């Protein structure tokens, strides 16, 4: 049982590490004033595992600015 738990934990960590390599951008350092992440956000109602796939077409989704209220 202990080896199964360790194997699953290892697989989870490996999956997380490899998933991080598909990031769209990389931040090497932060400016003193910070970075405002207000562009490139999209929203669509619902919850579907297909939405998380890198090749999923979200071009019809609504673009939003998360720094603004409705």
PyMOL Python script that loads the backbone (N, CA, C, O; Angstrom):
from pymol import cmd

cmd.read_pdbstr("""\
ATOM      1  N   UNK A   1       0.827  -1.199   0.000  1.00  0.00           N
ATOM      2  CA  UNK A   1       0.000   0.000   0.000  1.00  0.00           C
ATOM      3  C   UNK A   1       0.867   1.257   0.000  1.00  0.00           C
ATOM      4  O   UNK A   1       0.568   2.235  -0.684  1.00  0.00           O
ATOM      5  N   UNK A   2       1.954   1.209   0.787  1.00  0.00           N
ATOM      6  CA  UNK A   2       2.839   2.361   0.869  1.00  0.00           C
ATOM      7  C   UNK A   2       3.518   2.623  -0.482  1.00  0.00           C
ATOM      8  O   UNK A   2       3.664   3.777  -0.886  1.00  0.00           O
ATOM      9  N   UNK A   3       3.928   1.569  -1.175  1.00  0.00           N
ATOM     10  CA  UNK A   3       4.581   1.754  -2.472  1.00  0.00           C
ATOM     11  C   UNK A   3       3.587   2.274  -3.515  1.00  0.00           C
ATOM     12  O   UNK A   3       3.969   3.041  -4.398  1.00  0.00           O
ATOM     13  N   UNK A   4       2.325   1.867  -3.424  1.00  0.00           N
ATOM     14  CA  UNK A   4       1.306   2.380  -4.337  1.00  0.00           C
ATOM     15  C   UNK A   4       1.092   3.875  -4.113  1.00  0.00           C
ATOM     16  O   UNK A   4       0.968   4.641  -5.068  1.00  0.00           O
ATOM     17  N   UNK A   5       1.051   4.283  -2.847  1.00  0.00           N
ATOM     18  CA  UNK A   5       0.888   5.702  -2.517  1.00  0.00           C
ATOM     19  C   UNK A   5       2.066   6.519  -3.038  1.00  0.00           C
ATOM     20  O   UNK A   5       1.880   7.596  -3.604  1.00  0.00           O
ATOM     21  N   UNK A   6       3.276   6.005  -2.844  1.00  0.00           N
ATOM     22  CA  UNK A   6       4.465   6.705  -3.323  1.00  0.00           C
ATOM     23  C   UNK A   6       4.486   6.781  -4.849  1.00  0.00           C
ATOM     24  O   UNK A   6       4.882   7.800  -5.414  1.00  0.00           O
ATOM     25  N   UNK A   7       4.064   5.717  -5.510  1.00  0.00           N
ATOM     26  CA  UNK A   7       4.016   5.702  -6.971  1.00  0.00           C
ATOM     27  C   UNK A   7       3.020   6.723  -7.489  1.00  0.00           C
ATOM     28  O   UNK A   7       3.315   7.457  -8.432  1.00  0.00           O
ATOM     29  N   UNK A   8       1.847   6.777  -6.883  1.00  0.00           N
ATOM     30  CA  UNK A   8       0.841   7.754  -7.292  1.00  0.00           C
ATOM     31  C   UNK A   8       1.310   9.178  -7.040  1.00  0.00           C
ATOM     32  O   UNK A   8       1.083  10.061  -7.867  1.00  0.00           O
ATOM     33  N   UNK A   9       1.958   9.407  -5.912  1.00  0.00           N
ATOM     34  CA  UNK A   9       2.488  10.737  -5.607  1.00  0.00           C
ATOM     35  C   UNK A   9       3.555  11.133  -6.619  1.00  0.00           C
ATOM     36  O   UNK A   9       3.565  12.271  -7.089  1.00  0.00           O
ATOM     37  N   UNK A  10       4.440  10.224  -6.958  1.00  0.00           N
ATOM     38  CA  UNK A  10       5.473  10.484  -7.957  1.00  0.00           C
ATOM     39  C   UNK A  10       4.852  10.812  -9.317  1.00  0.00           C
ATOM     40  O   UNK A  10       5.287  11.745  -9.991  1.00  0.00           O
ATOM     41  N   UNK A  11       3.834  10.042  -9.719  1.00  0.00           N
ATOM     42  CA  UNK A  11       3.166  10.285 -11.000  1.00  0.00           C
ATOM     43  C   UNK A  11       2.491  11.649 -11.008  1.00  0.00           C
ATOM     44  O   UNK A  11       2.530  12.355 -12.016  1.00  0.00           O
ATOM     45  N   UNK A  12       1.880  12.019  -9.903  1.00  0.00           N
ATOM     46  CA  UNK A  12       1.229  13.320  -9.802  1.00  0.00           C
ATOM     47  C   UNK A  12       2.249  14.451  -9.928  1.00  0.00           C
ATOM     48  O   UNK A  12       2.019  15.422 -10.649  1.00  0.00           O
ATOM     49  N   UNK A  13       3.361  14.324  -9.234  1.00  0.00           N
ATOM     50  CA  UNK A  13       4.412  15.354  -9.304  1.00  0.00           C
ATOM     51  C   UNK A  13       4.989  15.445 -10.712  1.00  0.00           C
ATOM     52  O   UNK A  13       5.200  16.547 -11.218  1.00  0.00           O
ATOM     53  N   UNK A  14       5.243  14.325 -11.344  1.00  0.00           N
ATOM     54  CA  UNK A  14       5.768  14.328 -12.719  1.00  0.00           C
ATOM     55  C   UNK A  14       4.772  14.974 -13.672  1.00  0.00           C
ATOM     56  O   UNK A  14       5.159  15.762 -14.535  1.00  0.00           O
ATOM     57  N   UNK A  15       3.510  14.649 -13.525  1.00  0.00           N
ATOM     58  CA  UNK A  15       2.484  15.254 -14.372  1.00  0.00           C
ATOM     59  C   UNK A  15       2.426  16.758 -14.192  1.00  0.00           C
ATOM     60  O   UNK A  15       2.264  17.493 -15.166  1.00  0.00           O
ATOM     61  N   UNK A  16       2.557  17.222 -12.966  1.00  0.00           N
ATOM     62  CA  UNK A  16       2.542  18.656 -12.700  1.00  0.00           C
ATOM     63  C   UNK A  16       3.754  19.330 -13.327  1.00  0.00           C
ATOM     64  O   UNK A  16       3.621  20.394 -13.933  1.00  0.00           O
ATOM     65  N   UNK A  17       4.916  18.738 -13.195  1.00  0.00           N
ATOM     66  CA  UNK A  17       6.140  19.319 -13.754  1.00  0.00           C
ATOM     67  C   UNK A  17       6.041  19.400 -15.277  1.00  0.00           C
ATOM     68  O   UNK A  17       6.363  20.436 -15.857  1.00  0.00           O
ATOM     69  N   UNK A  18       5.605  18.339 -15.923  1.00  0.00           N
ATOM     70  CA  UNK A  18       5.498  18.349 -17.381  1.00  0.00           C
ATOM     71  C   UNK A  18       4.408  19.297 -17.850  1.00  0.00           C
ATOM     72  O   UNK A  18       4.553  19.913 -18.906  1.00  0.00           O
ATOM     73  N   UNK A  19       3.326  19.431 -17.104  1.00  0.00           N
ATOM     74  CA  UNK A  19       2.256  20.360 -17.471  1.00  0.00           C
ATOM     75  C   UNK A  19       2.761  21.794 -17.415  1.00  0.00           C
ATOM     76  O   UNK A  19       2.334  22.629 -18.213  1.00  0.00           O
ATOM     77  N   UNK A  20       3.651  22.089 -16.498  1.00  0.00           N
ATOM     78  CA  UNK A  20       4.182  23.440 -16.366  1.00  0.00           C
ATOM     79  C   UNK A  20       5.047  23.826 -17.569  1.00  0.00           C
ATOM     80  O   UNK A  20       5.200  25.015 -17.847  1.00  0.00           O
ATOM     81  N   UNK A  21       5.600  22.880 -18.268  1.00  0.00           N
ATOM     82  CA  UNK A  21       6.446  23.176 -19.417  1.00  0.00           C
ATOM     83  C   UNK A  21       5.646  23.640 -20.623  1.00  0.00           C
ATOM     84  O   UNK A  21       6.236  24.094 -21.604  1.00  0.00           O
ATOM     85  N   UNK A  22       4.330  23.543 -20.582  1.00  0.00           N
ATOM     86  CA  UNK A  22       3.506  23.977 -21.699  1.00  0.00           C
ATOM     87  C   UNK A  22       2.993  25.404 -21.501  1.00  0.00           C
ATOM     88  O   UNK A  22       2.077  25.833 -22.203  1.00  0.00           O
ATOM     89  N   UNK A  23       3.570  26.134 -20.560  1.00  0.00           N
ATOM     90  CA  UNK A  23       3.130  27.503 -20.288  1.00  0.00           C
ATOM     91  C   UNK A  23       3.332  28.388 -21.512  1.00  0.00           C
ATOM     92  O   UNK A  23       4.249  28.167 -22.304  1.00  0.00           O
ATOM     93  N   UNK A  24       2.479  29.379 -21.659  1.00  0.00           N
ATOM     94  CA  UNK A  24       2.533  30.282 -22.803  1.00  0.00           C
ATOM     95  C   UNK A  24       3.671  31.284 -22.639  1.00  0.00           C
ATOM     96  O   UNK A  24       4.281  31.684 -23.630  1.00  0.00           O
ATOM     97  N   UNK A  25       3.964  31.691 -21.424  1.00  0.00           N
ATOM     98  CA  UNK A  25       5.039  32.656 -21.193  1.00  0.00           C
ATOM     99  C   UNK A  25       5.781  32.315 -19.910  1.00  0.00           C
ATOM    100  O   UNK A  25       5.306  31.538 -19.081  1.00  0.00           O
ATOM    101  N   UNK A  26       6.948  32.911 -19.767  1.00  0.00           N
ATOM    102  CA  UNK A  26       7.776  32.668 -18.590  1.00  0.00           C
ATOM    103  C   UNK A  26       8.193  34.007 -18.012  1.00  0.00           C
ATOM    104  O   UNK A  26       8.630  34.895 -18.745  1.00  0.00           O
ATOM    105  N   UNK A  27       8.059  34.156 -16.708  1.00  0.00           N
ATOM    106  CA  UNK A  27       8.471  35.389 -16.034  1.00  0.00           C
ATOM    107  C   UNK A  27       9.775  35.084 -15.300  1.00  0.00           C
ATOM    108  O   UNK A  27       9.795  34.299 -14.352  1.00  0.00           O
ATOM    109  N   UNK A  28      10.865  35.715 -15.747  1.00  0.00           N
ATOM    110  CA  UNK A  28      12.166  35.502 -15.116  1.00  0.00           C
ATOM    111  C   UNK A  28      12.385  36.407 -13.906  1.00  0.00           C
ATOM    112  O   UNK A  28      13.083  36.041 -12.961  1.00  0.00           O
ATOM    113  N   UNK A  29      11.779  37.591 -13.950  1.00  0.00           N
ATOM    114  CA  UNK A  29      11.917  38.518 -12.832  1.00  0.00           C
ATOM    115  C   UNK A  29      10.697  39.438 -12.813  1.00  0.00           C
ATOM    116  O   UNK A  29       9.999  39.583 -13.817  1.00  0.00           O
ATOM    117  N   UNK A  30      10.457  40.044 -11.685  1.00  0.00           N
ATOM    118  CA  UNK A  30       9.321  40.950 -11.543  1.00  0.00           C
ATOM    119  C   UNK A  30       9.816  42.386 -11.392  1.00  0.00           C
ATOM    120  O   UNK A  30      10.729  42.651 -10.609  1.00  0.00           O
ATOM    121  N   UNK A  31       9.214  43.313 -12.140  1.00  0.00           N
ATOM    122  CA  UNK A  31       9.562  44.709 -11.941  1.00  0.00           C
ATOM    123  C   UNK A  31       9.055  45.182 -10.575  1.00  0.00           C
ATOM    124  O   UNK A  31       8.166  44.562  -9.992  1.00  0.00           O
ATOM    125  N   UNK A  32       9.607  46.255 -10.082  1.00  0.00           N
ATOM    126  CA  UNK A  32       9.247  46.779  -8.767  1.00  0.00           C
ATOM    127  C   UNK A  32       7.758  47.062  -8.653  1.00  0.00           C
ATOM    128  O   UNK A  32       7.158  46.803  -7.610  1.00  0.00           O
ATOM    129  N   UNK A  33       7.151  47.593  -9.717  1.00  0.00           N
ATOM    130  CA  UNK A  33       5.726  47.933  -9.698  1.00  0.00           C
ATOM    131  C   UNK A  33       4.836  46.711  -9.920  1.00  0.00           C
ATOM    132  O   UNK A  33       3.614  46.830  -9.820  1.00  0.00           O
ATOM    133  N   UNK A  34       5.404  45.546 -10.217  1.00  0.00           N
ATOM    134  CA  UNK A  34       4.624  44.337 -10.420  1.00  0.00           C
ATOM    135  C   UNK A  34       4.190  44.177 -11.867  1.00  0.00           C
ATOM    136  O   UNK A  34       4.574  44.966 -12.731  1.00  0.00           O
ATOM    137  N   UNK A  35       3.390  43.156 -12.126  1.00  0.00           N
ATOM    138  CA  UNK A  35       2.871  42.873 -13.461  1.00  0.00           C
ATOM    139  C   UNK A  35       1.359  42.731 -13.351  1.00  0.00           C
ATOM    140  O   UNK A  35       0.860  41.970 -12.522  1.00  0.00           O
ATOM    141  N   UNK A  36       0.637  43.457 -14.181  1.00  0.00           N
ATOM    142  CA  UNK A  36      -0.816  43.376 -14.206  1.00  0.00           C
ATOM    143  C   UNK A  36      -1.231  42.346 -15.256  1.00  0.00           C
ATOM    144  O   UNK A  36      -1.002  42.542 -16.449  1.00  0.00           O
ATOM    145  N   UNK A  37      -1.833  41.265 -14.812  1.00  0.00           N
ATOM    146  CA  UNK A  37      -2.269  40.202 -15.723  1.00  0.00           C
ATOM    147  C   UNK A  37      -3.711  40.478 -16.135  1.00  0.00           C
ATOM    148  O   UNK A  37      -4.640  39.846 -15.631  1.00  0.00           O
ATOM    149  N   UNK A  38      -3.893  41.428 -17.056  1.00  0.00           N
ATOM    150  CA  UNK A  38      -5.237  41.860 -17.440  1.00  0.00           C
ATOM    151  C   UNK A  38      -5.573  41.586 -18.900  1.00  0.00           C
ATOM    152  O   UNK A  38      -6.619  42.029 -19.374  1.00  0.00           O
ATOM    153  N   UNK A  39      -4.735  40.882 -19.615  1.00  0.00           N
ATOM    154  CA  UNK A  39      -4.970  40.615 -21.037  1.00  0.00           C
ATOM    155  C   UNK A  39      -4.925  39.114 -21.304  1.00  0.00           C
ATOM    156  O   UNK A  39      -4.228  38.368 -20.616  1.00  0.00           O
ATOM    157  N   UNK A  40      -5.674  38.688 -22.307  1.00  0.00           N
ATOM    158  CA  UNK A  40      -5.631  37.293 -22.726  1.00  0.00           C
ATOM    159  C   UNK A  40      -6.566  36.369 -21.969  1.00  0.00           C
ATOM    160  O   UNK A  40      -6.511  35.155 -22.168  1.00  0.00           O
ATOM    161  N   UNK A  41      -7.427  36.903 -21.103  1.00  0.00           N
ATOM    162  CA  UNK A  41      -8.355  36.074 -20.341  1.00  0.00           C
ATOM    163  C   UNK A  41      -9.626  35.844 -21.140  1.00  0.00           C
ATOM    164  O   UNK A  41     -10.106  36.743 -21.831  1.00  0.00           O
ATOM    165  N   UNK A  42     -10.167  34.641 -21.045  1.00  0.00           N
ATOM    166  CA  UNK A  42     -11.435  34.303 -21.701  1.00  0.00           C
ATOM    167  C   UNK A  42     -12.330  33.615 -20.690  1.00  0.00           C
ATOM    168  O   UNK A  42     -11.859  33.020 -19.720  1.00  0.00           O
ATOM    169  N   UNK A  43     -13.645  33.707 -20.937  1.00  0.00           N
ATOM    170  CA  UNK A  43     -14.614  33.104 -20.036  1.00  0.00           C
ATOM    171  C   UNK A  43     -15.668  32.370 -20.833  1.00  0.00           C
ATOM    172  O   UNK A  43     -16.063  32.798 -21.918  1.00  0.00           O
ATOM    173  N   UNK A  44     -16.123  31.249 -20.275  1.00  0.00           N
ATOM    174  CA  UNK A  44     -17.220  30.486 -20.878  1.00  0.00           C
ATOM    175  C   UNK A  44     -17.892  29.709 -19.746  1.00  0.00           C
ATOM    176  O   UNK A  44     -17.218  29.073 -18.936  1.00  0.00           O
ATOM    177  N   UNK A  45     -19.194  29.763 -19.699  1.00  0.00           N
ATOM    178  CA  UNK A  45     -19.926  29.034 -18.669  1.00  0.00           C
ATOM    179  C   UNK A  45     -19.786  27.540 -18.837  1.00  0.00           C
ATOM    180  O   UNK A  45     -19.643  27.038 -19.952  1.00  0.00           O
ATOM    181  N   UNK A  46     -19.828  26.842 -17.741  1.00  0.00           N
ATOM    182  CA  UNK A  46     -19.773  25.384 -17.797  1.00  0.00           C
ATOM    183  C   UNK A  46     -18.468  24.831 -17.272  1.00  0.00           C
ATOM    184  O   UNK A  46     -17.522  25.567 -16.995  1.00  0.00           O
ATOM    185  N   UNK A  47     -18.440  23.539 -17.142  1.00  0.00           N
ATOM    186  CA  UNK A  47     -17.265  22.847 -16.638  1.00  0.00           C
ATOM    187  C   UNK A  47     -17.115  21.554 -17.435  1.00  0.00           C
ATOM    188  O   UNK A  47     -17.961  20.663 -17.365  1.00  0.00           O
ATOM    189  N   UNK A  48     -16.039  21.470 -18.183  1.00  0.00           N
ATOM    190  CA  UNK A  48     -15.826  20.323 -19.044  1.00  0.00           C
ATOM    191  C   UNK A  48     -14.329  20.037 -19.086  1.00  0.00           C
ATOM    192  O   UNK A  48     -13.557  20.955 -19.365  1.00  0.00           O
ATOM    193  N   UNK A  49     -13.887  18.829 -18.829  1.00  0.00           N
ATOM    194  CA  UNK A  49     -12.455  18.509 -18.883  1.00  0.00           C
ATOM    195  C   UNK A  49     -11.825  18.820 -20.240  1.00  0.00           C
ATOM    196  O   UNK A  49     -10.617  19.048 -20.315  1.00  0.00           O
ATOM    197  N   UNK A  50     -12.607  18.832 -21.300  1.00  0.00           N
ATOM    198  CA  UNK A  50     -12.080  19.147 -22.631  1.00  0.00           C
ATOM    199  C   UNK A  50     -11.525  20.577 -22.683  1.00  0.00           C
ATOM    200  O   UNK A  50     -10.606  20.858 -23.452  1.00  0.00           O
ATOM    201  N   UNK A  51     -12.080  21.476 -21.867  1.00  0.00           N
ATOM    202  CA  UNK A  51     -11.640  22.881 -21.862  1.00  0.00           C
ATOM    203  C   UNK A  51     -10.162  23.013 -21.501  1.00  0.00           C
ATOM    204  O   UNK A  51      -9.519  23.985 -21.899  1.00  0.00           O
ATOM    205  N   UNK A  52      -9.616  22.062 -20.762  1.00  0.00           N
ATOM    206  CA  UNK A  52      -8.230  22.139 -20.286  1.00  0.00           C
ATOM    207  C   UNK A  52      -7.212  21.666 -21.316  1.00  0.00           C
ATOM    208  O   UNK A  52      -6.010  21.853 -21.124  1.00  0.00           O
ATOM    209  N   UNK A  53      -7.665  21.067 -22.386  1.00  0.00           N
ATOM    210  CA  UNK A  53      -6.725  20.539 -23.378  1.00  0.00           C
ATOM    211  C   UNK A  53      -6.075  21.678 -24.165  1.00  0.00           C
ATOM    212  O   UNK A  53      -6.755  22.624 -24.564  1.00  0.00           O
ATOM    213  N   UNK A  54      -4.750  21.591 -24.391  1.00  0.00           N
ATOM    214  CA  UNK A  54      -4.034  22.658 -25.102  1.00  0.00           C
ATOM    215  C   UNK A  54      -4.570  22.933 -26.504  1.00  0.00           C
ATOM    216  O   UNK A  54      -4.487  24.063 -26.985  1.00  0.00           O
ATOM    217  N   UNK A  55      -5.114  21.918 -27.161  1.00  0.00           N
ATOM    218  CA  UNK A  55      -5.596  22.117 -28.526  1.00  0.00           C
ATOM    219  C   UNK A  55      -7.096  22.435 -28.583  1.00  0.00           C
ATOM    220  O   UNK A  55      -7.682  22.448 -29.665  1.00  0.00           O
ATOM    221  N   UNK A  56      -7.721  22.693 -27.426  1.00  0.00           N
ATOM    222  CA  UNK A  56      -9.144  23.036 -27.399  1.00  0.00           C
ATOM    223  C   UNK A  56      -9.354  24.406 -28.043  1.00  0.00           C
ATOM    224  O   UNK A  56      -8.614  25.346 -27.752  1.00  0.00           O
ATOM    225  N   UNK A  57     -10.346  24.525 -28.905  1.00  0.00           N
ATOM    226  CA  UNK A  57     -10.630  25.782 -29.610  1.00  0.00           C
ATOM    227  C   UNK A  57     -11.552  26.665 -28.761  1.00  0.00           C
ATOM    228  O   UNK A  57     -12.749  26.400 -28.653  1.00  0.00           O
ATOM    229  N   UNK A  58     -10.991  27.703 -28.168  1.00  0.00           N
ATOM    230  CA  UNK A  58     -11.779  28.632 -27.352  1.00  0.00           C
ATOM    231  C   UNK A  58     -11.976  29.976 -28.068  1.00  0.00           C
ATOM    232  O   UNK A  58     -12.247  30.990 -27.424  1.00  0.00           O
ATOM    233  N   UNK A  59     -11.841  29.980 -29.373  1.00  0.00           N
ATOM    234  CA  UNK A  59     -11.919  31.232 -30.128  1.00  0.00           C
ATOM    235  C   UNK A  59     -13.294  31.896 -30.049  1.00  0.00           C
ATOM    236  O   UNK A  59     -13.393  33.106 -30.251  1.00  0.00           O
ATOM    237  N   UNK A  60     -14.340  31.151 -29.766  1.00  0.00           N
ATOM    238  CA  UNK A  60     -15.681  31.737 -29.667  1.00  0.00           C
ATOM    239  C   UNK A  60     -16.000  32.216 -28.245  1.00  0.00           C
ATOM    240  O   UNK A  60     -17.066  32.785 -28.012  1.00  0.00           O
ATOM    241  N   UNK A  61     -15.096  31.993 -27.308  1.00  0.00           N
ATOM    242  CA  UNK A  61     -15.332  32.407 -25.921  1.00  0.00           C
ATOM    243  C   UNK A  61     -15.212  33.915 -25.786  1.00  0.00           C
ATOM    244  O   UNK A  61     -14.516  34.565 -26.566  1.00  0.00           O
ATOM    245  N   UNK A  62     -15.889  34.459 -24.800  1.00  0.00           N
ATOM    246  CA  UNK A  62     -15.881  35.885 -24.528  1.00  0.00           C
ATOM    247  C   UNK A  62     -14.568  36.302 -23.867  1.00  0.00           C
ATOM    248  O   UNK A  62     -14.134  35.686 -22.894  1.00  0.00           O
ATOM    249  N   UNK A  63     -13.939  37.352 -24.400  1.00  0.00           N
ATOM    250  CA  UNK A  63     -12.752  37.905 -23.770  1.00  0.00           C
ATOM    251  C   UNK A  63     -13.161  38.781 -22.594  1.00  0.00           C
ATOM    252  O   UNK A  63     -14.149  39.511 -22.677  1.00  0.00           O
ATOM    253  N   UNK A  64     -12.404  38.712 -21.493  1.00  0.00           N
ATOM    254  CA  UNK A  64     -12.725  39.516 -20.308  1.00  0.00           C
ATOM    255  C   UNK A  64     -11.479  40.197 -19.767  1.00  0.00           C
ATOM    256  O   UNK A  64     -10.358  39.777 -20.050  1.00  0.00           O
ATOM    257  N   UNK A  65     -11.681  41.246 -18.989  1.00  0.00           N
ATOM    258  CA  UNK A  65     -10.620  41.918 -18.244  1.00  0.00           C
ATOM    259  C   UNK A  65     -10.904  41.653 -16.766  1.00  0.00           C
ATOM    260  O   UNK A  65     -11.831  42.246 -16.215  1.00  0.00           O
ATOM    261  N   UNK A  66     -10.141  40.786 -16.108  1.00  0.00           N
ATOM    262  CA  UNK A  66     -10.432  40.411 -14.719  1.00  0.00           C
ATOM    263  C   UNK A  66     -10.234  41.560 -13.733  1.00  0.00           C
ATOM    264  O   UNK A  66     -10.596  41.425 -12.564  1.00  0.00           O
ATOM    265  N   UNK A  67      -9.676  42.673 -14.166  1.00  0.00           N
ATOM    266  CA  UNK A  67      -9.476  43.797 -13.242  1.00  0.00           C
ATOM    267  C   UNK A  67     -10.704  44.699 -13.172  1.00  0.00           C
ATOM    268  O   UNK A  67     -10.736  45.630 -12.367  1.00  0.00           O
ATOM    269  N   UNK A  68     -11.708  44.442 -13.996  1.00  0.00           N
ATOM    270  CA  UNK A  68     -12.907  45.284 -14.015  1.00  0.00           C
ATOM    271  C   UNK A  68     -14.112  44.525 -13.493  1.00  0.00           C
ATOM    272  O   UNK A  68     -14.227  43.313 -13.676  1.00  0.00           O
ATOM    273  N   UNK A  69     -15.013  45.253 -12.837  1.00  0.00           N
ATOM    274  CA  UNK A  69     -16.292  44.658 -12.433  1.00  0.00           C
ATOM    275  C   UNK A  69     -17.180  44.538 -13.655  1.00  0.00           C
ATOM    276  O   UNK A  69     -16.885  45.113 -14.702  1.00  0.00           O
ATOM    277  N   UNK A  70     -18.260  43.795 -13.527  1.00  0.00           N
ATOM    278  CA  UNK A  70     -19.194  43.609 -14.634  1.00  0.00           C
ATOM    279  C   UNK A  70     -19.638  44.904 -15.142  1.00  0.00           C
ATOM    280  O   UNK A  70     -20.432  44.959 -16.081  1.00  0.00           O
TER     281      UNK A  70
END
""", "prot")
cmd.dss("prot")
cmd.show_as("cartoon", "prot")
cmd.util.cbc("prot")
cmd.orient("prot")
